[in-house]
C-alpha cells in the first residue's frame, strides 16, 4: 500500500508536530488545538479593532489575525497592540500579508506572527501562460529567496512566528504553469518558501492549504503532510486548518466541518479557523465544537486489523464503484446520485408541496440496509459471497464514525453499496450540522457512500434539508445555488454580509449555479475559476463582475451591482424565473 498521510485510516492518532511559540502561546506538540479568528474592522481604525479583538478574546479566541494591506496599515498595528496589552489582553496577534513585503517587515515589529501567502508575496497575478525552462524556474526561485530573506531574518532575530498559507485561489503564475491549479501546486508553493526559511536556520513555521472546494482542501493538506514526512522528521511543523470562503449560516458550518473534521479525524491540525461571512465572534463556538472531540487525552487510538488495501485514494477523488441495486423503486449504485433516506414515519410527516425537489427518495424500511460491525470477521466473510446489497455500520460500534465506515468500505466487496449515518446511536458532542459534515460529508469527499441517513436532527424536514445540504457542500449533488463567500476583513471594499443577503435573495432559486462573493482581489480572481459568476470588491463601494476568472464589468456602483449580476447571468443563459 502506498505511503499515506497518517499512521492509520482506521484509528485516531494525532500527528505529533513540533512546538512553535506564538508570543506566549505554545502551538503544536501535545497542546490543545488552538482556535483563531480574524478582525473585520479596518486596521487603521484602532478603536474598532481593539473593541472587536477584546470581544473575540472574551469569546475564547486564542489567536487574532488582522489584515495589513500596506505599510501604512501595518504601522498602525503598533497602536492596536499597545491598546490591547494595556487592556490586559495577551492574545497573540497575526498580520495577514498579501502582495507587500514592506508591509510584512513593518508588521513584524508589532505582532507575534506573520501570515504570508506564497502565491502573491512577491508575485503579481497575471494569468500568463509560459513554459518555464529549469534555468528560468531557478531564476524565479532566486528572486523569491532575495525578497523573502529579510523577513525571515527579522522574524528569526525577534522571535516572531510565521504561517506560510497557500491558497487555491491565489497561486503564482510560476506554480500554475508548472503544476497547474492543483493540490500539488499548493504544496510546492509553500515548500518553496519553507526551504528558504530552513536554509536560514528559521523554524518557527506553521503551514496551511486553504480552498473553498473541500475536496481540494482535504487533498492538499494530506499531500502536504506526506511531503513533510518524506522530507524528514525535522519537517514536523504545526498545521493551521481552514476552509476559505466557506460562506455563512448552516451551509458554511457544514462545509467547514467536512474539510476541517476530515483532517482532524486523521490527527492533522494544531490550530483552526471556521471562516464565516458573519461577525467574527460567531466563528469561535463552532471552532471549539469541532476541536472538542480531539482535546488532549479525549480520544485514544483503538487499533484494528489493517486491511491490505486502502478503500480510497487520499490524494485524488474517485467514487467507490458499486453495482446497481434497487430499493423502494429507486436505483442505488456507482452511477446513481447519492440518495437521501428517512424513516417512513418522518416521510409521512412531510408536506411534498413544501419540500418540492427535496423529498427523501427512499424510506429506511424499504432501503433495509444490512447493519454490520466492520470488526466482525464472520459478518464480513458472509458479505464476500452475498449478491450486491446495501450495507451500513451497525449502531453501537464504538469506533469514530469516519474510521468505522472506512473500515467497512475496505473490507466488503466493492459491489455492495454503503449507507452513511451521522450517528451510531452513541453520545456525541457535535450539533447536527457539524455531525453531518464530519461523519457523512468527509466520507463523501473520499468517494464512499451511496446513500445518507441523518439522525442527529429529530425534525424530519430539517433532517432532509440537512442531508441535501451535506451532499451540496461535499460537491457530490447540487440541489440549489452554490455560494462561495469570504469572511469580511479589513481589506473588504463593501459590506459583504449585506451584499451576500441581497445576492441570495435574487439568485437562490438558480439550481446548480455557483456564485462567488469576494471582498477584494486577493483570492477573488483565483476563486472565480471555480465559480460560474463572481461579485468582487474592486475599490471602495465599487464592484467588479466576473465570468469564471475573467472580469467582464469593472467598478460598478455597489447599489447597481446585484441587478447587473442578474443581467449577466441572463446573458449567459443560466437564468430561470423563480417559481
N, C-alpha and C positions, 0 to 999 in steps of 0.2 A: 504494500500500500504506500502511495507517495506520502512524503512528509506533509503533515497538516499544520494548522496554525495553533493547535492546543494539544495538550497531552492526551486527551480523550474526548470523543464526541458524545460519550455516554455517561460520564460522571463529572461533577464540578471540581475544577482545580484552578484556583486563582493564579494568574501569571504573576510571578514574583519580579517586579521591576525594582530598579534602584531607587533610593530615596533622593528626591530633589526638594530643596527648600525654596518656598515661595515667600520671601520675607521670613516671618517666624513660623510659617505653616509648613509642616512636612507633608510631602506628596509622594505617593507610591509606596513601595515596600509592603509592609503589612498594615499600613494606616487605613482608616476608613476612606471610602470613595468620597471625594470632595465635590460639593455642589456649588456651581457658579452661575452667574448671570451677567448681563451687560446693561449699562445705563442707556436709556433712550434720550436723556437730556442732552442739549448742546454742550459740548465740552468747554465752550467759552462762558457758559452760564455756571459760575462757581456755586452760587446759592442753590440752583436747581439740582446740580449734580450731587452736592453734599446731602441735600434733603432726600433725594432718591436713593443714594447709597446707604444712608442710615436706615431707611425703610427696608432695604434689602438685607442689611446686616441683622436687623431686628427679626426678619423672617427666617434667618438661618443661613443666608448666603455666605459662603466661605471664601470666595474669590470674586472680585468685581472687575469687570472689563469696561474700558471707556475707549471711544474712538479718538485717534489723534491724526486727523487727515492732513494737517500741515504742521510746520514747525511752530507757528503761532498758537495753534490749538494745543500742541504738545507742551508748550511753555506754561500754559495755564494749569497743567497737572500739578505744578508746584503749589498753587493756591488751593486746589481741591484736596491734595494730600495733607497740606498743613491744617486745613479746617477740619478734616475728618479725624486726624490724630488729636487735635485739640478737643474734639468732642468725645474722645475716648475710644474711637473705632480703630481697631488694629487689623481689620480685614485687608489682605494684600490687594494691591491694585495692579491691573494689567493694561498696558497701552496697546490698542489694536492698530496695526500699521499696514497701509496699502500704498504702494507707489513711491513713498517718500523716505529714503534712507536718512535724510537730515532730520525728519520728524522723529524717527526712531532714536537717533543719537540724543536729541533733546529730551524725549520722553524717558529714556533710560536714566536720566539724572534724578527723576522724581518718583518712579514707580518700581515695584518689586519684580515685575515680569514684563517682557515684551513679546507680543504675538506678531510674527511676520508671516506673510503669505508668499511662499517661494515663487508663485506664479506671476507676481507683479511687484516684487520688492525692487527689482531694477528693470523689469521688462514692461514695456507698454504694449497693450493688446492691439494687434493689427490684423489678425486673421490672415496672415500672409503665408501662402504655400511656398515652401523652399526645401530643396533636397540638400541637407547639410552633409558635407564630407566629414570624415572623422576629424580632420585637422580643423575645419571650421567649427565643429561642435566643441572641440577642446578650446578654441579661442573664446567661445561663448562662456565656457566654464571658468576660464581665467578671468573674464570680465566679472562674473559672479564673485569669484574669490576676492578680487580687488575691492569691489563695492561692499562686500559683506564683512570683511576682516575688521574694519574699525569698530563696528557694532559688537562683534564677538569679543574683541579685546577689552572694550569698555565694560561689557557685562561680566566678563571674567574678573576684571580688576575690582569691580564694585559689588560683586556678589548678586548680580541680577540673574533671574531665570529667563528662559526663552521657550516659547512654543513655536515650532515650525508647523504651521497649519496649512496643508494643501486643500484646495477647494476644487471640486469637479468643474465648477463654473468659471474658473479663472486660471487655467493652466497657461503657461507661456507658449508663445508660438514655437519656440525651440522644442519643448516637450511634445506639443501637439503634432509637429511634423515628424518626429522620430517614433513616438509611442502611441499617438492618437489620443482621443478623449476617453481614456481607459483607466481602470484601477492601476494598471502597471505604470501609466504615465503619472498618476497622482503620487504613487510611492517613490518613483525615481525623482520627481520634482523635489520632494522633501529630502531624500537621501543626498542629492547634490549639495544642498546647503549643510546638511549634517556632517558630511565629510570635511567641509571647510572648518567647521567648528571643532571637530575632533583633532584635525591636524594642528590646531592652535591650542590644544590641551583644554578645551572648554567642554564641560559635560552636563551643565545644568539645563538639559534639554527635555522637552515634552513634545510629543507628536500628535497630530490629528489628521484625519482624512474625511472631509465632510462633503456630502452631496445631498441634494433634495430627493434623489432617487435612492430608495432604501436598499435595493439590490446592489447598486454600485457602491454605496457607502459600506455595506457589510463586506463585500468582496475586497474593497480597497484596504480596510482595516486588517482583514485576515491576511492579505498578501503582504502588508507592511510587517506584521508580526513574523510571518515566515521569513521574510528577507532579513529582519533584525536578528532572528535566531541563527540564520545561516551566516551572518556577518561575524558572530562571536558572542560569548557570554557577556562581554562588557558593553554590548549594544542594548542592554535591557532598560531602556528609558521608559518613563511613565507615559500613559496614553490618555488623551482627552477625547471623550466620546460626544458626538452630537450629530443630529440630522439637520442640515441647514435648510432654511426656507420651508420649515415644516407647516407653517400656516397658523390657524387659530382653532379654538374650540376642541371638540372631541376628535375631529379628523387629525389635528396636529398632535394630540396626545397619543393617538393610536400609532401614527407614523413614527413618532419618537420612541414609543415602546417597542415597535418592531425592530428598528435599527439598533437602538441602544440595548434593548433587552436581549437581542440575539447575541450580541458580543459579551455582555455581562454573563450570560449563561455559559459562555466558553472561558470565563475567567479573565477576559480582557477589559481593561478600563480602570483608571485610577482617579479620574475626575470626569464630570459630565455636565452638560447644559441641555435642558429641554428648551429649545428656541421656539418662542410663541410670538405671533403678531398680536400681542396683548401687552398690558403693563408688565414691566419686568418682574415685579414681585410675584406675579402669578406663575412664574417658572420654577419657583423654589419647591413648592409642595410636590408637584409631580416628579421632580428630580429626586427628592428624598424617598418617594414611593418606589421608584424604580431601583434605587440603591439598597433599600431596606433588606431584601432577602439575602444580600451579599455582604452585610456588615461582618467584620472580622469574627470568626467563630460561629456564625449563624448557620452556615451550610457546609457540612463536611462532605467530602467526596465519598461516594458509595461505589467502590469498584465493581464492575460487571465483567463477564467474559467478553472480550473484544472480538467482534466479527472480523473476518479476514478482509472484507472489502467495505469501504465507506458507502453509505446509502446515497450520497450526493457528492458533487464536486464543490468544495467550499469556495472556489475561486471563479466559477462561472455558473450561470443559471441554466439548468435543463430540467424540465418537468419529468418526474418519475413516470416511466411507462407502465401502464396497466391496461388490461384487456377491457373491452366494452361489456358492461353488465347493465341490467335494468332493474329499477326499484320504483314501485308506485307509478309505473308508466313513464318514468324519466330515465334517461341514459346517464351512466357514470363511466368514467374512464379517462384515458390519456388525452384524447382529442376532444373531450367534452369540457364545458365550463365547470369550474369548481362549484358544487351545488350547496344550497343552504337548506339545512334540515331543522325542523322544530317538532316537538311532540304534538300529536293530534289535538290535544286539549288547548294548546297555545294557538294552533292554526284556527280552531273553531272560534276563538275569541277575537280574531282579526276581522277588520272590515276591508274586503278586497277593493272597494271603491276608493278607500283612503290610502291603501298600500300601493295601488296601481301595479307597477312592474316589480315591486319589492316584496311580493308574497313569497313565503317559503316554497320550495319546489318539491320536497319530499317530506312526508311525516316520519318521525323517528320509528314509529311502529312498522311502516312499510319498508323503511331502509333496513331494519333488522340487522344491524352490524354485529358481527361476531366479536365479542369483547374478550381479549386475552391479556395475560401478563407476559410481556416480551421476555421475561427471565424464565418462564415455564417451558422447559425444553420439550415436554410432551405435547403441549398445545402448539408450539411452533412446528414440531415434526408432523402433526396432523395437517397443518396448512400446506406442508410441502407437497402433499398428494391431492389436496382438495381442488375442485374446479374454482375458477375466478369468483371471488365474493368480496363483500365489504367488511373490512376489519377495523377495529379500534382498540385502544388501550383500555383495559378494564378499570373500573373505579376501584379506589383503594390502593392502587400501586404506589408505593412510597418512593417514587423517583421524581426529580424535576420533570415537568411535562415535556419540554422540548427534547430532553435526553431520552425519555421513555418512547416517544414516537420515532425518534431517530433509530433507536434500537429495534423497534418493531419493523421499520422500513428496511433495515439492513438484513433482518433475519428471514422475513417472509418472501416468497417468490414475488417478483415484480408484477405478475399478472393480477394480483389482488389489489383492489382499491382501498384507500385508507380514509376514514372519517376522523377529522381532528376535533378535539374538545378543549375548551378553555379551562375546564375543571375536571379533576378526577374524584370529586366528592370529598376532598380533604381540605382543612382550613388553609387559607392563603391570605396574604396581606394586601394584594392588589385589587384595585377597583375594577369594575367590569371592562371599561375600555383598555386599561393597562393590561389586564389579564388576557384579553383577546389579542392585543398586539404582541405580547411576549410569547404566549402559549400557542397561538394559532398563526399569527402573521409571520413570525420568524421562520416557522416551518414551511409556509407557503413560498417564502423567498428562497428556500433551498429546494424547491420543486416537489416537496412532499405534501400530499393532501388532495383528495378528490371531492371531499365534502366537508362542511364545517357545522358544528353544533355549539351555539353559545348558550351557556347555562348560568353564568355568573350574574346576568341581568334577568331578574324574575319577570319583568313586564314583557309579554310576548312581542308587542310592537317594537319596543326599544331593542329587544334582543335581535330581532330580524334586521332592523336598520343597522345595528352594530355589526352584525355579520357581514352585510354588504359593504359597510364602511371599511372593515378589515380587508376584504377582498380588494377594494379600491386602493387602499393605502399600500398594500403589498404589490400592486400593479399586475394582478392576475385576472381581474374582471372589473371593467368600468361600467358603472350604472348611473353616473352623474357627472357633472362638470368637475374637472380636476384643477385645483388651485395650488400654485407654488407661491407662497408669500413670505418675505423675510420679516424677522422681527425688526421693529424700529430701533434706530440708534442715532447717535449724533451726526451721522452722515446723511440721514434721510432728508430729502428735499420737500416733503409734504407730509400731511397727516395720513400715515399709511393705514391705520385702523379704520378711519372714516372712509378712505378710498376703497379698501377691501370690502366694506359693507355695501357700498354703492355698486361696486362691480358684481358682487354676488347677487344683489337684488335684480340686476339687469340680465345676468347670464346664467343663473343657477339651473336653468332648465335645459342647458345645452349638453346633453349626454355625450361623454367621451371627448369633449373639447378641453384642452389643457391651457390654462391662462396663468402666466407668471406676473406677480405684482411685486415689484422690486423698488426699494427706496432710493437706490443710487446705482452707479455703473460698476461698482466693484465686482459683483458677481452677476449683474444683470445680463450683459451680452452672452456670457457663457451659459447661464441657466436658460436663456431664451432658446438655445439649440435643442433643449429637451421639452420645450413648450410650443404650442401652436401659435400663441399670441403673447406679447409682453407689454406690460404697462410699467415704465421705468422713470423714476425721478431723474431728470437731466439737469435741472437748475432749480432754485427756489420757486416752488409753485408752478413749475413747468414740467410737462410730461413728454417723454418720448415713447412712441408706439412701435412695436417690433412684430415682425412675422418671422418665426424661428429666431435666429440671432441677427437678422438683418433689420436695421432701423428704417422705417418707412415714413414716419412723421415725427418731426423734431420740434421741441419747445412749444407744445400745445398748452394753452392756459388750462390750469387744473379743472376749472369749472366746465370746460368743454370736453375734457379728455374721455370721460366714460361714454358719452354719445359718439365720439369719434371712434372709440374702440368697437362699439356695437356696429357702426358703419363698416369698419374694416373687416369684422367677422362676416358681415353680409356680403361684402365684395369678394371674399374668398370662398363663398358657397358653404359656410359652416353654420349659418343661422337657420333656426326654425322658430316659428312663433310659439310662445308658451300656450299650452292647452288651457 
